């Protein structure tokens, strides 16, 4: 648009590219008289700034105001004639929508698809965070509203299932709402989750994956749960006890240098104040008279490799990340160890080799010499070190009531697979029972049972958990079948194991199609075909054999290949119980780009976050869909969903 050109109502004088597929057109308002462009500018503007001025004095801005109850003037109304295929049968069949049209979807408050606040979310950094805590950490809850959505400026890394495998995903929003109904789904493996009745879980119907509301699941249904949780290798620094003293000579020298630099830059008094020090402490640390606390080193960005509890106590080395050796030490400590009086770290076991290994690791990792003793019923290793007790506490090792408060130490779930394997082998050596029917680990801590299940899943090992009540206490047994345990425990090495969990229920008509597709090769799998037609579940090896045997012309090969690939990441768990009851409670959810599901739960599960908006963005054949929502408490929101037509899912922009 150039100055001097005549324009009238509805003419475009400029554009703003708001998003990749959304262009904002700046138009002359319909109530303007029009005229010639006297002045127009190009650049960056606020929406209420003038971008063009006409010769009659009228000013064009990027926004227009218009009375809501007065119809906008139009030259012509084009009747919508092309249907919008949403991919949602209930919409396309009962409530068809035309492209260019408008539709309203009413719904009661709290009818979203959410989980209760205590449900953990497994982040791609390896942390398990209750979803309510995640909501608060990302800025939620400040408004006090019963319903609230927090849009994340920096997406959270999560794990998600994309229909073929579990992979990394991005959560872009965290939601809090309210519900009056809850549904609990319990699976055969001990997994359970509480969620709203309409929250969907991924069910395998014998041919493919069907998203099914929780309240509609039935006993015996096969639900997808994670088998392997892949995380990208990442170095995660271990926390240090802030109150401990720096015992590393190099770190102390670096602290002295940086304190001197800050003193010259700001003055001693101001530097001390900004660092949270008294002026006396500032000079003592700057001149090297006293050992500075770890918190000061962290504020100054100085790496610490050795600490002590008090100024004159014995120093210990500190590992900076979870190595295989450290993971093994932690496995032994968490299984059969305890911290006494906050000063003595002990390990109890009658196995001489385990005790000597513990002594060796303590020397190698921390530079500590342990003392072995023999009590009436058990032998023990004692490490007298307040600094080590502080260090273990900072990693999450409990000082009191260990049996019931035990949980995974920080950063362990995000460690390398090698380190996780060493932890699990050490933990099982200390507190596991290697029986013919499989590995059993008992614990009084629900959190530890869940944490162990997540660690096994990091290695592609499926673990189940069963509770047992003894007296007034509940204990948890973590079970791993011989087939799964053989992946890291040599004691279970064998040519073949059968696992009743690692089987797939197939639809009989699907099996019949496979039988016809196999043709002359059907005799090779005749027994498996006969059993499957009789309703028996099929093993993984059989599915792989069928995939290799069917011809490419049959059309079944891609589906069997996808099923085989999918079973590398997931396993089909059976529903044991579904119950729904009335209970007003807060519920939460996260929005995951593209896949709309995430890994979470006290034991690893795949939890869905699909709502109508996200289903439209995933399956509709439109290039742009504008979604406008209005909550009961006035929390209006707008999404512009875009997609290359019929090729890839739309995503909010």
PLY file of the C-alpha trace (Angstrom):
ply
format ascii 1.0
element vertex 653
property float x
property float y
property float z
element edge 652
property int vertex1
property int vertex2
end_header
0.00 0.00 0.00
1.41 3.36 -1.08
0.43 6.91 -0.01
-2.12 8.48 -2.35
-4.03 5.29 -3.09
-7.79 5.43 -2.56
-9.18 2.95 -0.05
-12.61 2.24 1.39
-14.25 0.06 4.08
-12.88 -3.49 4.01
-9.74 -2.68 2.02
-6.47 -4.13 3.34
-3.78 -1.54 4.07
-1.19 -3.90 5.61
-0.52 -7.29 7.19
1.12 -8.72 10.31
2.41 -12.32 10.35
1.16 -13.38 13.79
2.16 -17.04 13.40
3.39 -19.40 10.72
-0.08 -19.92 9.22
-1.92 -16.92 10.65
-1.73 -13.57 8.86
-3.45 -10.60 10.51
-4.88 -8.27 7.88
-5.18 -4.58 8.81
-8.40 -3.37 7.19
-10.24 -0.10 6.90
-13.15 -0.40 9.37
-16.65 -0.74 7.85
-17.90 2.47 9.51
-15.15 4.68 7.91
-16.00 6.98 4.96
-12.76 6.12 3.17
-10.40 8.29 1.20
-6.83 8.46 0.00
-3.92 7.16 2.11
-2.14 10.23 3.43
0.41 8.45 5.61
1.37 4.80 6.21
4.28 3.33 8.14
6.08 0.00 8.22
7.64 -1.39 11.39
6.77 -2.69 14.86
3.64 -1.29 16.54
1.34 -1.84 19.46
-2.22 -2.78 18.52
-3.57 0.63 19.57
-1.04 2.64 17.54
-1.95 4.30 14.23
-0.42 2.54 11.22
-2.19 4.47 8.46
-3.98 7.84 8.20
-6.42 8.88 5.45
-6.67 12.35 3.94
-9.99 12.91 5.72
-8.34 12.44 9.13
-9.53 8.87 9.76
-6.90 6.71 11.49
-6.47 2.98 10.89
-5.15 0.83 13.74
-4.44 -2.90 14.00
-7.67 -3.52 15.91
-11.29 -2.48 15.41
-14.10 -1.95 17.90
-17.69 -2.85 17.08
-20.90 -3.14 19.12
-21.41 -6.81 19.89
-25.17 -6.73 19.14
-24.91 -4.92 15.77
-24.32 -7.08 12.70
-21.19 -6.40 10.69
-21.91 -5.17 7.13
-20.91 -7.61 4.39
-20.96 -7.49 0.57
-22.16 -11.08 0.30
-22.58 -14.11 2.54
-21.16 -17.33 1.12
-23.03 -20.40 2.25
-20.73 -23.13 3.59
-20.88 -26.15 1.31
-17.79 -28.20 2.20
-17.99 -30.45 5.30
-15.29 -30.21 7.95
-14.18 -33.79 8.57
-13.14 -33.72 12.23
-12.21 -37.37 12.59
-14.57 -37.59 15.60
-17.47 -39.91 14.80
-19.85 -38.29 17.28
-19.30 -34.91 15.59
-19.16 -36.03 11.96
-22.23 -38.30 12.21
-24.52 -36.54 14.69
-23.33 -32.91 14.57
-21.68 -32.26 11.19
-19.82 -28.96 10.79
-19.13 -27.06 7.58
-15.82 -25.45 6.73
-16.14 -21.76 7.42
-18.94 -22.44 9.88
-19.27 -22.07 13.63
-20.13 -24.65 16.29
-20.59 -24.54 20.06
-19.74 -27.38 22.43
-21.39 -26.87 25.84
-20.15 -28.77 28.84
-20.50 -28.82 32.61
-17.75 -27.51 34.85
-15.08 -30.07 35.69
-15.87 -32.44 32.81
-12.31 -32.43 31.51
-10.04 -35.43 31.34
-7.79 -35.08 34.36
-6.04 -36.96 37.17
-5.89 -36.29 40.91
-3.16 -34.00 42.21
-1.01 -36.71 43.81
-0.46 -38.44 40.46
3.26 -38.19 39.58
4.43 -37.06 36.13
7.67 -38.58 34.83
9.75 -35.75 33.36
12.37 -36.39 30.69
15.09 -35.25 33.11
14.25 -38.27 35.28
12.23 -36.51 38.02
8.93 -37.86 39.29
6.84 -34.82 40.26
3.23 -34.90 41.55
1.11 -33.06 39.00
-0.27 -30.67 41.65
3.31 -29.70 42.57
4.10 -29.29 38.88
1.12 -26.94 38.55
2.42 -24.80 41.41
6.04 -24.88 40.22
4.97 -23.49 36.85
3.10 -20.56 38.41
-0.36 -22.02 38.91
-2.61 -21.41 41.88
-1.80 -17.74 42.38
-5.20 -16.54 41.18
-7.09 -18.80 43.58
-9.50 -19.79 40.77
-11.02 -23.27 40.82
-10.21 -23.64 37.13
-6.93 -22.39 35.70
-4.62 -23.07 32.77
-0.93 -22.16 32.90
0.64 -21.70 29.47
4.33 -22.55 29.66
6.79 -20.16 28.05
9.38 -22.94 28.23
7.83 -26.36 27.54
8.44 -29.19 30.00
10.13 -32.33 28.76
7.99 -35.44 29.30
7.76 -38.94 27.86
4.88 -39.70 25.51
3.58 -42.55 23.32
3.23 -41.64 19.64
1.36 -44.75 18.49
4.55 -46.66 17.75
7.02 -46.04 20.58
7.57 -44.04 23.74
9.69 -40.97 23.08
10.40 -37.49 24.38
7.59 -34.94 24.16
6.86 -31.33 25.13
4.21 -30.24 27.61
3.00 -26.72 26.79
0.37 -26.15 29.47
-0.68 -27.35 32.93
-4.37 -27.30 33.89
-6.27 -27.37 37.16
-9.98 -27.99 37.41
-12.63 -29.47 39.64
-14.71 -32.63 39.40
-17.50 -34.24 41.38
-16.85 -37.78 40.12
-13.73 -39.95 40.30
-12.91 -43.26 38.66
-10.20 -45.65 39.80
-8.73 -48.16 37.36
-6.71 -51.06 38.79
-4.59 -53.26 36.55
-3.30 -56.78 37.04
0.30 -55.60 37.53
-0.64 -53.49 40.57
-0.82 -50.26 38.61
-3.74 -48.02 39.50
-4.76 -44.45 38.85
-7.54 -42.13 39.97
-8.94 -39.83 37.31
-12.12 -38.31 35.95
-14.52 -40.82 34.37
-13.99 -39.35 30.88
-10.18 -39.47 31.07
-9.08 -41.81 28.30
-6.64 -44.67 28.58
-5.13 -46.45 25.59
-6.86 -49.82 25.12
-5.86 -52.52 22.63
-9.04 -54.02 21.15
-7.40 -56.97 19.40
-6.62 -55.09 16.21
-5.41 -51.65 17.22
-5.33 -48.91 19.85
-8.61 -47.34 20.96
-8.81 -44.33 23.27
-11.37 -45.39 25.88
-12.86 -43.33 28.74
-11.82 -44.78 32.10
-15.39 -45.40 33.25
-16.09 -47.48 30.11
-13.23 -49.91 30.63
-14.20 -53.45 31.57
-12.52 -56.25 33.46
-10.12 -58.08 31.17
-9.54 -55.15 28.79
-5.92 -54.75 27.64
-4.46 -51.32 28.51
-1.13 -50.05 27.22
1.50 -49.42 29.91
5.20 -48.54 29.44
7.73 -51.30 29.05
10.77 -49.09 28.33
11.29 -45.45 29.30
14.04 -44.04 27.06
15.83 -40.92 28.27
18.53 -39.04 26.42
21.88 -39.19 28.28
22.40 -36.02 30.31
24.87 -35.07 32.99
22.95 -34.04 36.08
24.85 -32.42 38.93
24.20 -33.91 42.35
23.16 -31.52 45.13
25.49 -30.78 48.02
24.52 -29.99 51.64
24.40 -26.20 51.80
25.51 -26.12 55.45
28.63 -28.24 54.89
32.07 -26.61 54.64
34.25 -26.49 51.55
37.31 -28.70 52.08
38.62 -28.59 48.51
41.85 -26.44 48.46
41.33 -25.47 44.83
37.73 -24.47 45.45
38.70 -22.47 48.56
41.32 -20.57 46.56
38.79 -19.84 43.80
36.30 -18.54 46.40
38.97 -16.24 47.85
39.75 -14.87 44.38
36.10 -14.25 43.54
35.38 -12.61 46.89
38.30 -10.26 46.27
36.96 -9.44 42.79
33.48 -8.71 44.17
34.98 -6.60 46.94
36.93 -4.46 44.47
33.89 -4.11 42.23
31.22 -3.35 44.84
33.08 -2.67 48.05
33.45 -5.17 50.87
30.26 -4.22 52.74
27.97 -4.33 49.71
29.54 -7.56 48.41
29.08 -9.20 51.81
25.45 -8.09 51.97
24.64 -9.37 48.48
26.22 -12.74 49.31
24.36 -13.07 52.63
27.51 -12.71 54.74
28.44 -10.59 57.70
31.41 -8.33 57.07
33.50 -10.45 59.46
32.62 -13.68 57.61
33.39 -12.00 54.30
36.92 -11.12 55.39
37.48 -14.50 57.08
36.55 -16.34 53.88
38.36 -13.89 51.61
41.59 -14.18 53.58
41.31 -17.96 53.96
40.98 -17.92 57.74
37.86 -20.14 57.84
36.38 -22.75 55.53
33.47 -21.22 53.57
30.08 -22.97 53.48
28.97 -24.83 50.36
26.12 -22.37 49.83
28.67 -19.58 49.30
30.54 -21.67 46.71
27.26 -22.28 44.88
26.41 -18.57 44.86
29.82 -17.80 43.40
29.58 -20.64 40.86
32.56 -22.58 42.24
32.62 -26.38 41.84
33.32 -28.25 45.10
35.03 -31.65 45.13
35.46 -32.16 48.91
33.45 -31.15 51.98
33.56 -31.48 55.76
30.77 -31.12 58.31
32.53 -28.72 60.67
35.65 -26.59 60.34
37.97 -29.18 61.92
36.17 -32.43 61.03
37.38 -35.00 58.54
36.88 -34.15 54.86
35.32 -36.47 52.29
35.40 -36.43 48.50
32.07 -35.73 46.80
30.97 -37.29 43.49
29.56 -34.73 41.09
27.22 -37.07 39.18
25.68 -40.54 39.35
28.34 -42.98 38.16
28.01 -46.76 38.05
30.06 -47.06 41.26
27.99 -44.45 43.09
24.76 -46.09 41.92
26.00 -49.43 43.26
26.90 -47.86 46.62
23.45 -46.25 46.83
21.80 -49.58 45.99
23.56 -51.24 48.91
22.94 -48.30 51.26
19.24 -47.94 50.49
18.58 -51.68 50.70
20.45 -52.63 53.87
21.85 -49.43 55.32
20.83 -46.71 57.74
22.08 -43.42 59.18
22.41 -43.34 62.99
22.17 -40.09 64.95
22.95 -38.11 61.80
26.65 -38.96 62.16
27.25 -42.64 61.44
26.43 -44.38 58.15
26.07 -48.16 58.45
25.49 -51.17 56.19
24.19 -54.51 57.54
24.59 -57.80 55.72
25.92 -61.25 56.52
27.35 -61.70 53.03
31.09 -61.15 53.34
31.54 -60.24 49.66
28.84 -57.53 49.86
30.40 -56.02 52.99
33.85 -55.90 51.37
32.37 -54.37 48.23
30.70 -51.69 50.37
34.04 -50.96 52.07
35.77 -50.73 48.71
33.18 -48.33 47.27
33.27 -46.09 50.38
37.05 -45.78 50.01
36.94 -45.19 46.26
34.05 -42.69 46.22
34.50 -40.74 49.47
37.99 -41.59 50.71
36.56 -43.14 53.88
37.86 -46.17 55.79
35.05 -48.23 57.28
35.06 -50.38 60.39
33.66 -53.90 60.30
31.94 -55.37 63.33
29.90 -58.48 64.11
26.74 -58.09 66.17
24.89 -61.15 67.59
22.64 -61.55 64.54
24.24 -59.54 61.75
27.57 -58.19 60.56
27.91 -54.49 59.78
30.16 -51.86 58.21
30.31 -48.52 60.04
31.40 -45.21 58.47
31.73 -42.51 61.10
31.30 -39.34 59.05
28.91 -36.49 59.70
29.84 -35.10 56.28
28.72 -38.31 54.52
25.47 -38.32 56.49
24.81 -34.73 55.36
25.67 -35.61 51.77
23.34 -38.63 51.68
20.57 -36.58 53.27
20.95 -33.90 50.55
20.45 -36.67 47.97
17.19 -37.72 49.62
18.31 -40.63 51.83
16.05 -40.48 54.94
17.55 -40.09 58.41
14.49 -41.43 60.24
11.80 -44.06 59.60
13.76 -45.26 56.59
11.62 -48.31 55.91
8.49 -46.21 55.25
9.93 -42.93 53.96
12.49 -44.38 51.56
12.35 -43.11 47.97
14.68 -42.88 45.00
17.60 -40.53 45.55
17.61 -37.45 43.38
18.93 -37.75 39.84
18.95 -41.57 39.95
16.03 -42.07 37.54
17.77 -39.79 35.04
21.12 -41.57 35.29
22.65 -43.72 32.56
21.27 -47.20 31.96
24.61 -48.65 33.14
24.30 -46.82 36.47
20.66 -47.83 36.90
21.53 -51.47 36.24
24.27 -51.35 38.91
21.86 -49.77 41.41
19.19 -52.42 40.81
21.67 -55.29 41.03
23.08 -53.94 44.28
19.63 -53.22 45.76
18.42 -56.72 44.87
21.62 -58.28 46.27
20.98 -56.54 49.56
17.21 -56.77 49.91
15.95 -59.06 47.13
14.89 -62.68 47.02
15.88 -64.64 43.93
13.22 -67.35 43.71
12.50 -69.79 40.91
9.32 -67.91 40.04
11.15 -64.60 39.80
12.82 -61.75 41.68
10.99 -60.35 44.70
11.89 -57.13 46.50
9.84 -56.18 49.57
9.55 -52.66 50.96
7.32 -50.79 53.38
7.59 -47.63 51.26
5.00 -47.12 48.50
7.27 -44.46 46.96
10.23 -46.84 46.81
8.13 -49.58 45.21
7.02 -47.16 42.52
10.53 -45.81 42.10
11.92 -49.31 41.55
9.24 -49.97 38.92
10.30 -46.79 37.08
13.98 -47.78 37.27
13.26 -51.24 35.87
11.25 -49.58 33.07
14.26 -47.41 32.22
15.98 -50.68 31.25
12.98 -52.15 29.44
12.19 -54.51 32.33
8.54 -54.85 33.33
7.91 -54.96 37.08
4.64 -55.44 38.91
3.80 -54.45 42.48
1.43 -56.17 44.90
0.48 -54.82 48.35
0.27 -57.03 51.41
-1.24 -56.01 54.75
0.42 -57.36 57.89
-1.18 -56.13 61.07
-1.64 -52.38 60.78
1.02 -51.91 58.10
0.97 -52.27 54.32
4.01 -53.70 52.56
4.74 -53.74 48.86
6.31 -56.55 46.86
8.03 -55.67 43.60
7.97 -58.72 41.32
10.04 -59.27 38.18
9.51 -62.42 36.13
12.50 -64.63 35.26
12.15 -63.63 31.60
12.39 -59.92 32.44
14.97 -60.35 35.22
17.30 -62.27 32.91
18.09 -58.99 31.14
20.41 -57.90 33.99
20.55 -60.77 36.52
22.75 -63.67 35.35
21.07 -66.04 37.83
18.05 -66.13 35.50
19.92 -66.73 32.26
18.11 -69.41 30.28
17.16 -70.21 26.73
13.45 -69.65 27.18
11.02 -68.24 29.73
7.26 -67.84 29.49
5.77 -64.62 30.84
1.98 -64.41 31.13
2.20 -60.62 31.02
4.10 -60.45 27.72
1.19 -61.65 25.57
-1.26 -59.97 23.21
-5.04 -60.54 22.89
-5.96 -60.64 19.19
-9.36 -60.32 17.56
-10.48 -63.62 16.03
-11.31 -62.05 12.68
-7.84 -60.52 12.65
-6.31 -63.94 13.37
-8.38 -65.44 10.55
-7.01 -62.78 8.20
-3.48 -63.69 9.28
-4.22 -67.37 8.70
-5.39 -66.64 5.14
-2.43 -64.34 4.51
0.07 -66.97 5.65
-1.14 -69.33 2.94
1.22 -72.26 2.53
3.18 -71.11 5.57
0.16 -71.55 7.85
1.24 -75.08 8.73
4.33 -73.61 10.42
2.15 -71.66 12.88
-0.90 -73.92 12.85
-0.85 -74.54 16.60
-0.46 -70.84 17.43
-3.26 -69.97 14.97
-5.54 -72.60 16.48
-4.88 -71.36 20.02
-5.40 -67.72 19.03
-8.71 -68.56 17.33
-9.72 -70.28 20.59
-9.13 -67.01 22.46
-5.64 -67.57 23.85
-3.29 -64.61 23.98
-0.37 -64.62 21.60
3.29 -64.32 22.54
5.64 -61.73 21.12
7.74 -64.29 19.28
4.66 -65.60 17.46
3.67 -62.12 16.27
7.20 -61.57 14.97
7.13 -64.92 13.18
3.80 -64.06 11.54
5.14 -60.69 10.48
8.13 -62.33 8.82
5.99 -64.99 7.14
3.06 -63.04 5.66
3.44 -61.67 2.15
3.70 -57.96 1.49
0.65 -58.19 -0.78
-1.65 -59.22 2.06
-1.83 -55.76 3.60
-1.24 -57.25 7.07
2.53 -56.95 7.10
2.65 -53.21 8.06
0.15 -53.74 10.89
1.99 -56.73 12.33
5.28 -54.86 12.00
3.84 -51.86 13.84
2.52 -54.13 16.60
5.92 -55.80 16.91
7.69 -52.42 17.09
5.12 -51.08 19.56
5.76 -53.97 21.93
9.36 -52.82 22.32
8.01 -49.78 24.19
4.76 -50.92 25.76
3.11 -53.96 27.29
-0.58 -54.85 27.47
-1.79 -54.96 31.07
-5.21 -56.32 32.01
-7.90 -54.35 33.80
-8.91 -55.97 37.10
-11.31 -53.41 38.53
-13.00 -50.15 37.56
-15.04 -48.23 40.10
-16.59 -44.75 40.02
-17.83 -42.72 42.98
-18.89 -39.19 43.86
-16.14 -37.10 45.46
-15.64 -33.37 44.80
-11.90 -32.87 44.31
-9.31 -30.86 42.41
-7.97 -32.52 39.26
-5.04 -31.67 36.99
-3.77 -32.31 33.49
-0.95 -31.33 31.14
-1.10 -30.63 27.41
1.43 -32.52 25.30
2.06 -31.44 21.72
1.00 -33.83 18.99
0.49 -37.01 21.01
-1.65 -35.71 23.89
-0.53 -38.29 26.43
2.23 -38.59 29.00
3.91 -41.16 31.23
3.01 -40.84 34.90
1.38 -42.51 37.87
2.77 -44.08 41.04
3.71 -46.98 38.77
4.46 -46.22 35.10
1.27 -45.71 33.05
0.30 -43.82 29.90
-2.20 -41.09 30.77
-4.15 -39.21 28.13
-4.98 -35.51 27.99
-7.27 -35.45 24.98
-10.07 -32.88 24.85
-12.22 -31.91 21.87
-9.88 -29.06 20.98
-6.90 -31.38 20.83
-8.80 -34.05 18.89
-9.76 -31.43 16.30
-6.16 -30.30 16.06
-5.03 -33.89 15.61
-7.49 -35.28 13.07
-9.52 -32.56 11.28
-8.74 -31.91 7.61
-8.77 -28.11 7.94
-5.64 -26.01 7.69
-6.70 -23.57 10.43
-9.22 -24.04 13.26
-9.93 -21.26 15.74
-11.00 -22.60 19.13
-12.53 -20.20 21.67
-13.27 -21.41 25.19
-15.10 -19.69 28.04
-14.91 -21.12 31.54
-17.63 -20.69 34.13
-15.46 -18.28 36.07
-14.56 -16.11 33.12
-11.18 -17.63 32.23
-11.62 -17.19 28.47
-8.97 -18.58 26.17
-8.35 -18.80 22.44
-6.30 -21.29 20.42
-5.47 -21.07 16.72
-4.85 -24.61 15.52
-2.97 -25.01 12.26
-2.09 -27.94 10.04
-0.86 -28.64 6.52
-4.07 -30.07 5.15
-4.62 -33.72 5.86
-0.96 -34.45 6.51
0.14 -33.62 10.04
-1.65 -32.82 13.31
-2.53 -29.22 14.02
-0.72 -27.64 16.95
-1.68 -24.61 19.07
0.20 -21.47 18.08
0 1
1 2
2 3
3 4
4 5
5 6
6 7
7 8
8 9
9 10
10 11
11 12
12 13
13 14
14 15
15 16
16 17
17 18
18 19
19 20
20 21
21 22
22 23
23 24
24 25
25 26
26 27
27 28
28 29
29 30
30 31
31 32
32 33
33 34
34 35
35 36
36 37
37 38
38 39
39 40
40 41
41 42
42 43
43 44
44 45
45 46
46 47
47 48
48 49
49 50
50 51
51 52
52 53
53 54
54 55
55 56
56 57
57 58
58 59
59 60
60 61
61 62
62 63
63 64
64 65
65 66
66 67
67 68
68 69
69 70
70 71
71 72
72 73
73 74
74 75
75 76
76 77
77 78
78 79
79 80
80 81
81 82
82 83
83 84
84 85
85 86
86 87
87 88
88 89
89 90
90 91
91 92
92 93
93 94
94 95
95 96
96 97
97 98
98 99
99 100
100 101
101 102
102 103
103 104
104 105
105 106
106 107
107 108
108 109
109 110
110 111
111 112
112 113
113 114
114 115
115 116
116 117
117 118
118 119
119 120
120 121
121 122
122 123
123 124
124 125
125 126
126 127
127 128
128 129
129 130
130 131
131 132
132 133
133 134
134 135
135 136
136 137
137 138
138 139
139 140
140 141
141 142
142 143
143 144
144 145
145 146
146 147
147 148
148 149
149 150
150 151
151 152
152 153
153 154
154 155
155 156
156 157
157 158
158 159
159 160
160 161
161 162
162 163
163 164
164 165
165 166
166 167
167 168
168 169
169 170
170 171
171 172
172 173
173 174
174 175
175 176
176 177
177 178
178 179
179 180
180 181
181 182
182 183
183 184
184 185
185 186
186 187
187 188
188 189
189 190
190 191
191 192
192 193
193 194
194 195
195 196
196 197
197 198
198 199
199 200
200 201
201 202
202 203
203 204
204 205
205 206
206 207
207 208
208 209
209 210
210 211
211 212
212 213
213 214
214 215
215 216
216 217
217 218
218 219
219 220
220 221
221 222
222 223
223 224
224 225
225 226
226 227
227 228
228 229
229 230
230 231
231 232
232 233
233 234
234 235
235 236
236 237
237 238
238 239
239 240
240 241
241 242
242 243
243 244
244 245
245 246
246 247
247 248
248 249
249 250
250 251
251 252
252 253
253 254
254 255
255 256
256 257
257 258
258 259
259 260
260 261
261 262
262 263
263 264
264 265
265 266
266 267
267 268
268 269
269 270
270 271
271 272
272 273
273 274
274 275
275 276
276 277
277 278
278 279
279 280
280 281
281 282
282 283
283 284
284 285
285 286
286 287
287 288
288 289
289 290
290 291
291 292
292 293
293 294
294 295
295 296
296 297
297 298
298 299
299 300
300 301
301 302
302 303
303 304
304 305
305 306
306 307
307 308
308 309
309 310
310 311
311 312
312 313
313 314
314 315
315 316
316 317
317 318
318 319
319 320
320 321
321 322
322 323
323 324
324 325
325 326
326 327
327 328
328 329
329 330
330 331
331 332
332 333
333 334
334 335
335 336
336 337
337 338
338 339
339 340
340 341
341 342
342 343
343 344
344 345
345 346
346 347
347 348
348 349
349 350
350 351
351 352
352 353
353 354
354 355
355 356
356 357
357 358
358 359
359 360
360 361
361 362
362 363
363 364
364 365
365 366
366 367
367 368
368 369
369 370
370 371
371 372
372 373
373 374
374 375
375 376
376 377
377 378
378 379
379 380
380 381
381 382
382 383
383 384
384 385
385 386
386 387
387 388
388 389
389 390
390 391
391 392
392 393
393 394
394 395
395 396
396 397
397 398
398 399
399 400
400 401
401 402
402 403
403 404
404 405
405 406
406 407
407 408
408 409
409 410
410 411
411 412
412 413
413 414
414 415
415 416
416 417
417 418
418 419
419 420
420 421
421 422
422 423
423 424
424 425
425 426
426 427
427 428
428 429
429 430
430 431
431 432
432 433
433 434
434 435
435 436
436 437
437 438
438 439
439 440
440 441
441 442
442 443
443 444
444 445
445 446
446 447
447 448
448 449
449 450
450 451
451 452
452 453
453 454
454 455
455 456
456 457
457 458
458 459
459 460
460 461
461 462
462 463
463 464
464 465
465 466
466 467
467 468
468 469
469 470
470 471
471 472
472 473
473 474
474 475
475 476
476 477
477 478
478 479
479 480
480 481
481 482
482 483
483 484
484 485
485 486
486 487
487 488
488 489
489 490
490 491
491 492
492 493
493 494
494 495
495 496
496 497
497 498
498 499
499 500
500 501
501 502
502 503
503 504
504 505
505 506
506 507
507 508
508 509
509 510
510 511
511 512
512 513
513 514
514 515
515 516
516 517
517 518
518 519
519 520
520 521
521 522
522 523
523 524
524 525
525 526
526 527
527 528
528 529
529 530
530 531
531 532
532 533
533 534
534 535
535 536
536 537
537 538
538 539
539 540
540 541
541 542
542 543
543 544
544 545
545 546
546 547
547 548
548 549
549 550
550 551
551 552
552 553
553 554
554 555
555 556
556 557
557 558
558 559
559 560
560 561
561 562
562 563
563 564
564 565
565 566
566 567
567 568
568 569
569 570
570 571
571 572
572 573
573 574
574 575
575 576
576 577
577 578
578 579
579 580
580 581
581 582
582 583
583 584
584 585
585 586
586 587
587 588
588 589
589 590
590 591
591 592
592 593
593 594
594 595
595 596
596 597
597 598
598 599
599 600
600 601
601 602
602 603
603 604
604 605
605 606
606 607
607 608
608 609
609 610
610 611
611 612
612 613
613 614
614 615
615 616
616 617
617 618
618 619
619 620
620 621
621 622
622 623
623 624
624 625
625 626
626 627
627 628
628 629
629 630
630 631
631 632
632 633
633 634
634 635
635 636
636 637
637 638
638 639
639 640
640 641
641 642
642 643
643 644
644 645
645 646
646 647
647 648
648 649
649 650
650 651
651 652
